[in-house]
Amino acid sequence: MTKKRVEIDGRNPFIPSLSPVCCTADLVLLFSVALGGLVAAVAALIAHL
């Protein structure tokens, strides 16, 4: 027996939300990791000199 359309379209907690708060938090996390990598690279260069 196939699932009803309501069961298929139900809210799935594993699919991220597209709300502005979630998108902003996603961007902050992404840029903080990139910034951390840049800071680590600059610190390594300064330590090497």
PDB file of N, CA, C and O in Angstrom:
ATOM      1  N   MET A   1       0.847  -1.185   0.000  1.00  0.00           N
ATOM      2  CA  MET A   1       0.000   0.000   0.000  1.00  0.00           C
ATOM      3  C   MET A   1       0.888   1.243   0.000  1.00  0.00           C
ATOM      4  O   MET A   1       1.833   1.346   0.782  1.00  0.00           O
ATOM      5  N   THR A   2       0.576   2.164  -0.872  1.00  0.00           N
ATOM      6  CA  THR A   2       1.391   3.377  -0.973  1.00  0.00           C
ATOM      7  C   THR A   2       1.038   4.353   0.136  1.00  0.00           C
ATOM      8  O   THR A   2      -0.050   4.306   0.708  1.00  0.00           O
ATOM      9  N   LYS A   3       1.990   5.247   0.428  1.00  0.00           N
ATOM     10  CA  LYS A   3       1.753   6.244   1.467  1.00  0.00           C
ATOM     11  C   LYS A   3       0.848   7.343   0.943  1.00  0.00           C
ATOM     12  O   LYS A   3       0.834   7.649  -0.249  1.00  0.00           O
ATOM     13  N   LYS A   4       0.103   7.921   1.851  1.00  0.00           N
ATOM     14  CA  LYS A   4      -0.742   9.041   1.475  1.00  0.00           C
ATOM     15  C   LYS A   4       0.125  10.270   1.251  1.00  0.00           C
ATOM     16  O   LYS A   4       1.232  10.362   1.781  1.00  0.00           O
ATOM     17  N   ARG A   5      -0.368  11.193   0.482  1.00  0.00           N
ATOM     18  CA  ARG A   5       0.369  12.416   0.158  1.00  0.00           C
ATOM     19  C   ARG A   5       0.725  13.187   1.429  1.00  0.00           C
ATOM     20  O   ARG A   5       1.799  13.785   1.496  1.00  0.00           O
ATOM     21  N   VAL A   6      -0.134  13.188   2.420  1.00  0.00           N
ATOM     22  CA  VAL A   6       0.104  13.909   3.668  1.00  0.00           C
ATOM     23  C   VAL A   6       1.303  13.305   4.402  1.00  0.00           C
ATOM     24  O   VAL A   6       2.100  14.042   4.982  1.00  0.00           O
ATOM     25  N   GLU A   7       1.442  11.987   4.386  1.00  0.00           N
ATOM     26  CA  GLU A   7       2.564  11.335   5.055  1.00  0.00           C
ATOM     27  C   GLU A   7       3.881  11.652   4.366  1.00  0.00           C
ATOM     28  O   GLU A   7       4.908  11.797   5.029  1.00  0.00           O
ATOM     29  N   ILE A   8       3.862  11.760   3.052  1.00  0.00           N
ATOM     30  CA  ILE A   8       5.075  12.049   2.290  1.00  0.00           C
ATOM     31  C   ILE A   8       5.508  13.500   2.517  1.00  0.00           C
ATOM     32  O   ILE A   8       6.697  13.764   2.696  1.00  0.00           O
ATOM     33  N   ASP A   9       4.568  14.433   2.512  1.00  0.00           N
ATOM     34  CA  ASP A   9       4.878  15.852   2.631  1.00  0.00           C
ATOM     35  C   ASP A   9       4.996  16.315   4.079  1.00  0.00           C
ATOM     36  O   ASP A   9       5.189  17.505   4.324  1.00  0.00           O
ATOM     37  N   GLY A  10       4.887  15.406   5.039  1.00  0.00           N
ATOM     38  CA  GLY A  10       4.963  15.789   6.451  1.00  0.00           C
ATOM     39  C   GLY A  10       6.310  16.403   6.782  1.00  0.00           C
ATOM     40  O   GLY A  10       7.276  16.244   6.036  1.00  0.00           O
ATOM     41  N   ARG A  11       6.368  17.102   7.899  1.00  0.00           N
ATOM     42  CA  ARG A  11       7.597  17.784   8.310  1.00  0.00           C
ATOM     43  C   ARG A  11       8.673  16.758   8.653  1.00  0.00           C
ATOM     44  O   ARG A  11       8.462  15.882   9.491  1.00  0.00           O
ATOM     45  N   ASN A  12       9.814  16.873   8.005  1.00  0.00           N
ATOM     46  CA  ASN A  12      10.950  15.996   8.244  1.00  0.00           C
ATOM     47  C   ASN A  12      12.001  16.775   9.031  1.00  0.00           C
ATOM     48  O   ASN A  12      12.509  17.774   8.521  1.00  0.00           O
ATOM     49  N   PRO A  13      12.350  16.362  10.253  1.00  0.00           N
ATOM     50  CA  PRO A  13      13.308  17.117  11.051  1.00  0.00           C
ATOM     51  C   PRO A  13      14.731  17.061  10.511  1.00  0.00           C
ATOM     52  O   PRO A  13      15.582  17.832  10.957  1.00  0.00           O
ATOM     53  N   PHE A  14      15.010  16.178   9.572  1.00  0.00           N
ATOM     54  CA  PHE A  14      16.356  16.056   9.028  1.00  0.00           C
ATOM     55  C   PHE A  14      16.592  16.954   7.819  1.00  0.00           C
ATOM     56  O   PHE A  14      17.722  17.066   7.345  1.00  0.00           O
ATOM     57  N   ILE A  15      15.547  17.590   7.319  1.00  0.00           N
ATOM     58  CA  ILE A  15      15.696  18.528   6.206  1.00  0.00           C
ATOM     59  C   ILE A  15      15.769  19.929   6.803  1.00  0.00           C
ATOM     60  O   ILE A  15      14.847  20.344   7.505  1.00  0.00           O
ATOM     61  N   PRO A  16      16.860  20.674   6.534  1.00  0.00           N
ATOM     62  CA  PRO A  16      17.009  21.985   7.159  1.00  0.00           C
ATOM     63  C   PRO A  16      15.928  22.970   6.715  1.00  0.00           C
ATOM     64  O   PRO A  16      15.421  22.904   5.595  1.00  0.00           O
ATOM     65  N   SER A  17      15.600  23.861   7.606  1.00  0.00           N
ATOM     66  CA  SER A  17      14.589  24.861   7.330  1.00  0.00           C
ATOM     67  C   SER A  17      15.181  25.985   6.489  1.00  0.00           C
ATOM     68  O   SER A  17      16.386  26.232   6.531  1.00  0.00           O
ATOM     69  N   LEU A  18      14.350  26.650   5.744  1.00  0.00           N
ATOM     70  CA  LEU A  18      14.808  27.760   4.917  1.00  0.00           C
ATOM     71  C   LEU A  18      14.449  29.105   5.538  1.00  0.00           C
ATOM     72  O   LEU A  18      14.343  30.104   4.827  1.00  0.00           O
ATOM     73  N   SER A  19      14.262  29.139   6.845  1.00  0.00           N
ATOM     74  CA  SER A  19      13.921  30.401   7.490  1.00  0.00           C
ATOM     75  C   SER A  19      15.134  31.326   7.465  1.00  0.00           C
ATOM     76  O   SER A  19      16.267  30.847   7.415  1.00  0.00           O
ATOM     77  N   PRO A  20      14.920  32.648   7.498  1.00  0.00           N
ATOM     78  CA  PRO A  20      16.036  33.605   7.466  1.00  0.00           C
ATOM     79  C   PRO A  20      17.003  33.431   8.642  1.00  0.00           C
ATOM     80  O   PRO A  20      18.209  33.623   8.486  1.00  0.00           O
ATOM     81  N   VAL A  21      16.482  33.071   9.806  1.00  0.00           N
ATOM     82  CA  VAL A  21      17.358  32.884  10.968  1.00  0.00           C
ATOM     83  C   VAL A  21      18.304  31.710  10.722  1.00  0.00           C
ATOM     84  O   VAL A  21      19.494  31.796  11.026  1.00  0.00           O
ATOM     85  N   CYS A  22      17.784  30.629  10.180  1.00  0.00           N
ATOM     86  CA  CYS A  22      18.617  29.466   9.911  1.00  0.00           C
ATOM     87  C   CYS A  22      19.649  29.764   8.822  1.00  0.00           C
ATOM     88  O   CYS A  22      20.802  29.344   8.925  1.00  0.00           O
ATOM     89  N   CYS A  23      19.240  30.477   7.796  1.00  0.00           N
ATOM     90  CA  CYS A  23      20.179  30.834   6.731  1.00  0.00           C
ATOM     91  C   CYS A  23      21.279  31.740   7.267  1.00  0.00           C
ATOM     92  O   CYS A  23      22.444  31.581   6.902  1.00  0.00           O
ATOM     93  N   THR A  24      20.924  32.688   8.128  1.00  0.00           N
ATOM     94  CA  THR A  24      21.917  33.580   8.722  1.00  0.00           C
ATOM     95  C   THR A  24      22.872  32.802   9.614  1.00  0.00           C
ATOM     96  O   THR A  24      24.083  33.011   9.554  1.00  0.00           O
ATOM     97  N   ALA A  25      22.347  31.916  10.431  1.00  0.00           N
ATOM     98  CA  ALA A  25      23.199  31.094  11.299  1.00  0.00           C
ATOM     99  C   ALA A  25      24.118  30.212  10.459  1.00  0.00           C
ATOM    100  O   ALA A  25      25.277  30.012  10.822  1.00  0.00           O
ATOM    101  N   ASP A  26      23.625  29.691   9.361  1.00  0.00           N
ATOM    102  CA  ASP A  26      24.424  28.866   8.470  1.00  0.00           C
ATOM    103  C   ASP A  26      25.590  29.674   7.891  1.00  0.00           C
ATOM    104  O   ASP A  26      26.721  29.192   7.844  1.00  0.00           O
ATOM    105  N   LEU A  27      25.308  30.906   7.451  1.00  0.00           N
ATOM    106  CA  LEU A  27      26.357  31.764   6.904  1.00  0.00           C
ATOM    107  C   LEU A  27      27.385  32.144   7.966  1.00  0.00           C
ATOM    108  O   LEU A  27      28.585  32.169   7.689  1.00  0.00           O
ATOM    109  N   VAL A  28      26.923  32.439   9.172  1.00  0.00           N
ATOM    110  CA  VAL A  28      27.847  32.786  10.258  1.00  0.00           C
ATOM    111  C   VAL A  28      28.777  31.614  10.549  1.00  0.00           C
ATOM    112  O   VAL A  28      29.983  31.809  10.696  1.00  0.00           O
ATOM    113  N   LEU A  29      28.244  30.414  10.633  1.00  0.00           N
ATOM    114  CA  LEU A  29      29.080  29.246  10.879  1.00  0.00           C
ATOM    115  C   LEU A  29      30.074  29.013   9.748  1.00  0.00           C
ATOM    116  O   LEU A  29      31.235  28.690   9.996  1.00  0.00           O
ATOM    117  N   LEU A  30      29.623  29.175   8.517  1.00  0.00           N
ATOM    118  CA  LEU A  30      30.496  28.978   7.370  1.00  0.00           C
ATOM    119  C   LEU A  30      31.639  29.981   7.370  1.00  0.00           C
ATOM    120  O   LEU A  30      32.797  29.602   7.198  1.00  0.00           O
ATOM    121  N   PHE A  31      31.321  31.266   7.564  1.00  0.00           N
ATOM    122  CA  PHE A  31      32.354  32.291   7.532  1.00  0.00           C
ATOM    123  C   PHE A  31      33.256  32.229   8.754  1.00  0.00           C
ATOM    124  O   PHE A  31      34.427  32.596   8.661  1.00  0.00           O
ATOM    125  N   SER A  32      32.753  31.780   9.892  1.00  0.00           N
ATOM    126  CA  SER A  32      33.614  31.668  11.067  1.00  0.00           C
ATOM    127  C   SER A  32      34.657  30.570  10.873  1.00  0.00           C
ATOM    128  O   SER A  32      35.794  30.712  11.322  1.00  0.00           O
ATOM    129  N   VAL A  33      34.283  29.487  10.212  1.00  0.00           N
ATOM    130  CA  VAL A  33      35.249  28.427   9.918  1.00  0.00           C
ATOM    131  C   VAL A  33      36.287  28.933   8.923  1.00  0.00           C
ATOM    132  O   VAL A  33      37.480  28.680   9.088  1.00  0.00           O
ATOM    133  N   ALA A  34      35.841  29.644   7.892  1.00  0.00           N
ATOM    134  CA  ALA A  34      36.778  30.188   6.908  1.00  0.00           C
ATOM    135  C   ALA A  34      37.711  31.214   7.548  1.00  0.00           C
ATOM    136  O   ALA A  34      38.909  31.225   7.265  1.00  0.00           O
ATOM    137  N   LEU A  35      37.177  32.063   8.396  1.00  0.00           N
ATOM    138  CA  LEU A  35      37.995  33.059   9.084  1.00  0.00           C
ATOM    139  C   LEU A  35      38.986  32.381  10.030  1.00  0.00           C
ATOM    140  O   LEU A  35      40.138  32.805  10.128  1.00  0.00           O
ATOM    141  N   GLY A  36      38.556  31.356  10.707  1.00  0.00           N
ATOM    142  CA  GLY A  36      39.465  30.600  11.581  1.00  0.00           C
ATOM    143  C   GLY A  36      40.616  29.987  10.796  1.00  0.00           C
ATOM    144  O   GLY A  36      41.754  29.974  11.266  1.00  0.00           O
ATOM    145  N   GLY A  37      40.331  29.489   9.623  1.00  0.00           N
ATOM    146  CA  GLY A  37      41.389  28.937   8.767  1.00  0.00           C
ATOM    147  C   GLY A  37      42.378  29.992   8.330  1.00  0.00           C
ATOM    148  O   GLY A  37      43.585  29.754   8.316  1.00  0.00           O
ATOM    149  N   LEU A  38      41.866  31.167   7.971  1.00  0.00           N
ATOM    150  CA  LEU A  38      42.754  32.258   7.570  1.00  0.00           C
ATOM    151  C   LEU A  38      43.622  32.727   8.733  1.00  0.00           C
ATOM    152  O   LEU A  38      44.815  32.973   8.558  1.00  0.00           O
ATOM    153  N   VAL A  39      43.031  32.853   9.914  1.00  0.00           N
ATOM    154  CA  VAL A  39      43.787  33.266  11.099  1.00  0.00           C
ATOM    155  C   VAL A  39      44.860  32.230  11.418  1.00  0.00           C
ATOM    156  O   VAL A  39      45.982  32.595  11.770  1.00  0.00           O
ATOM    157  N   ALA A  40      44.539  30.965  11.304  1.00  0.00           N
ATOM    158  CA  ALA A  40      45.516  29.918  11.568  1.00  0.00           C
ATOM    159  C   ALA A  40      46.651  29.964  10.552  1.00  0.00           C
ATOM    160  O   ALA A  40      47.811  29.759  10.912  1.00  0.00           O
ATOM    161  N   ALA A  41      46.332  30.229   9.295  1.00  0.00           N
ATOM    162  CA  ALA A  41      47.364  30.318   8.267  1.00  0.00           C
ATOM    163  C   ALA A  41      48.282  31.512   8.515  1.00  0.00           C
ATOM    164  O   ALA A  41      49.499  31.397   8.370  1.00  0.00           O
ATOM    165  N   VAL A  42      47.710  32.656   8.885  1.00  0.00           N
ATOM    166  CA  VAL A  42      48.523  33.836   9.165  1.00  0.00           C
ATOM    167  C   VAL A  42      49.382  33.598  10.420  1.00  0.00           C
ATOM    168  O   VAL A  42      50.547  33.993  10.459  1.00  0.00           O
ATOM    169  N   ALA A  43      48.813  32.961  11.428  1.00  0.00           N
ATOM    170  CA  ALA A  43      49.581  32.663  12.642  1.00  0.00           C
ATOM    171  C   ALA A  43      50.732  31.713  12.332  1.00  0.00           C
ATOM    172  O   ALA A  43      51.817  31.860  12.896  1.00  0.00           O
ATOM    173  N   ALA A  44      50.517  30.742  11.449  1.00  0.00           N
ATOM    174  CA  ALA A  44      51.583  29.810  11.062  1.00  0.00           C
ATOM    175  C   ALA A  44      52.677  30.538  10.309  1.00  0.00           C
ATOM    176  O   ALA A  44      53.862  30.269  10.508  1.00  0.00           O
ATOM    177  N   LEU A  45      52.278  31.465   9.439  1.00  0.00           N
ATOM    178  CA  LEU A  45      53.285  32.249   8.693  1.00  0.00           C
ATOM    179  C   LEU A  45      54.096  33.140   9.624  1.00  0.00           C
ATOM    180  O   LEU A  45      55.311  33.260   9.469  1.00  0.00           O
ATOM    181  N   ILE A  46      53.431  33.765  10.589  1.00  0.00           N
ATOM    182  CA  ILE A  46      54.142  34.627  11.527  1.00  0.00           C
ATOM    183  C   ILE A  46      55.073  33.793  12.410  1.00  0.00           C
ATOM    184  O   ILE A  46      56.188  34.222  12.709  1.00  0.00           O
ATOM    185  N   ALA A  47      54.636  32.631  12.820  1.00  0.00           N
ATOM    186  CA  ALA A  47      55.484  31.756  13.650  1.00  0.00           C
ATOM    187  C   ALA A  47      56.682  31.245  12.869  1.00  0.00           C
ATOM    188  O   ALA A  47      57.744  31.005  13.442  1.00  0.00           O
ATOM    189  N   HIS A  48      56.518  31.078  11.575  1.00  0.00           N
ATOM    190  CA  HIS A  48      57.606  30.567  10.738  1.00  0.00           C
ATOM    191  C   HIS A  48      58.686  31.625  10.531  1.00  0.00           C
ATOM    192  O   HIS A  48      59.856  31.290  10.350  1.00  0.00           O
ATOM    193  N   LEU A  49      58.306  32.881  10.557  1.00  0.00           N
ATOM    194  CA  LEU A  49      59.273  33.966  10.336  1.00  0.00           C
ATOM    195  C   LEU A  49      60.065  34.243  11.535  1.00  0.00           C
ATOM    196  O   LEU A  49      60.922  35.125  11.519  1.00  0.00           O
TER     197      LEU A  49
END
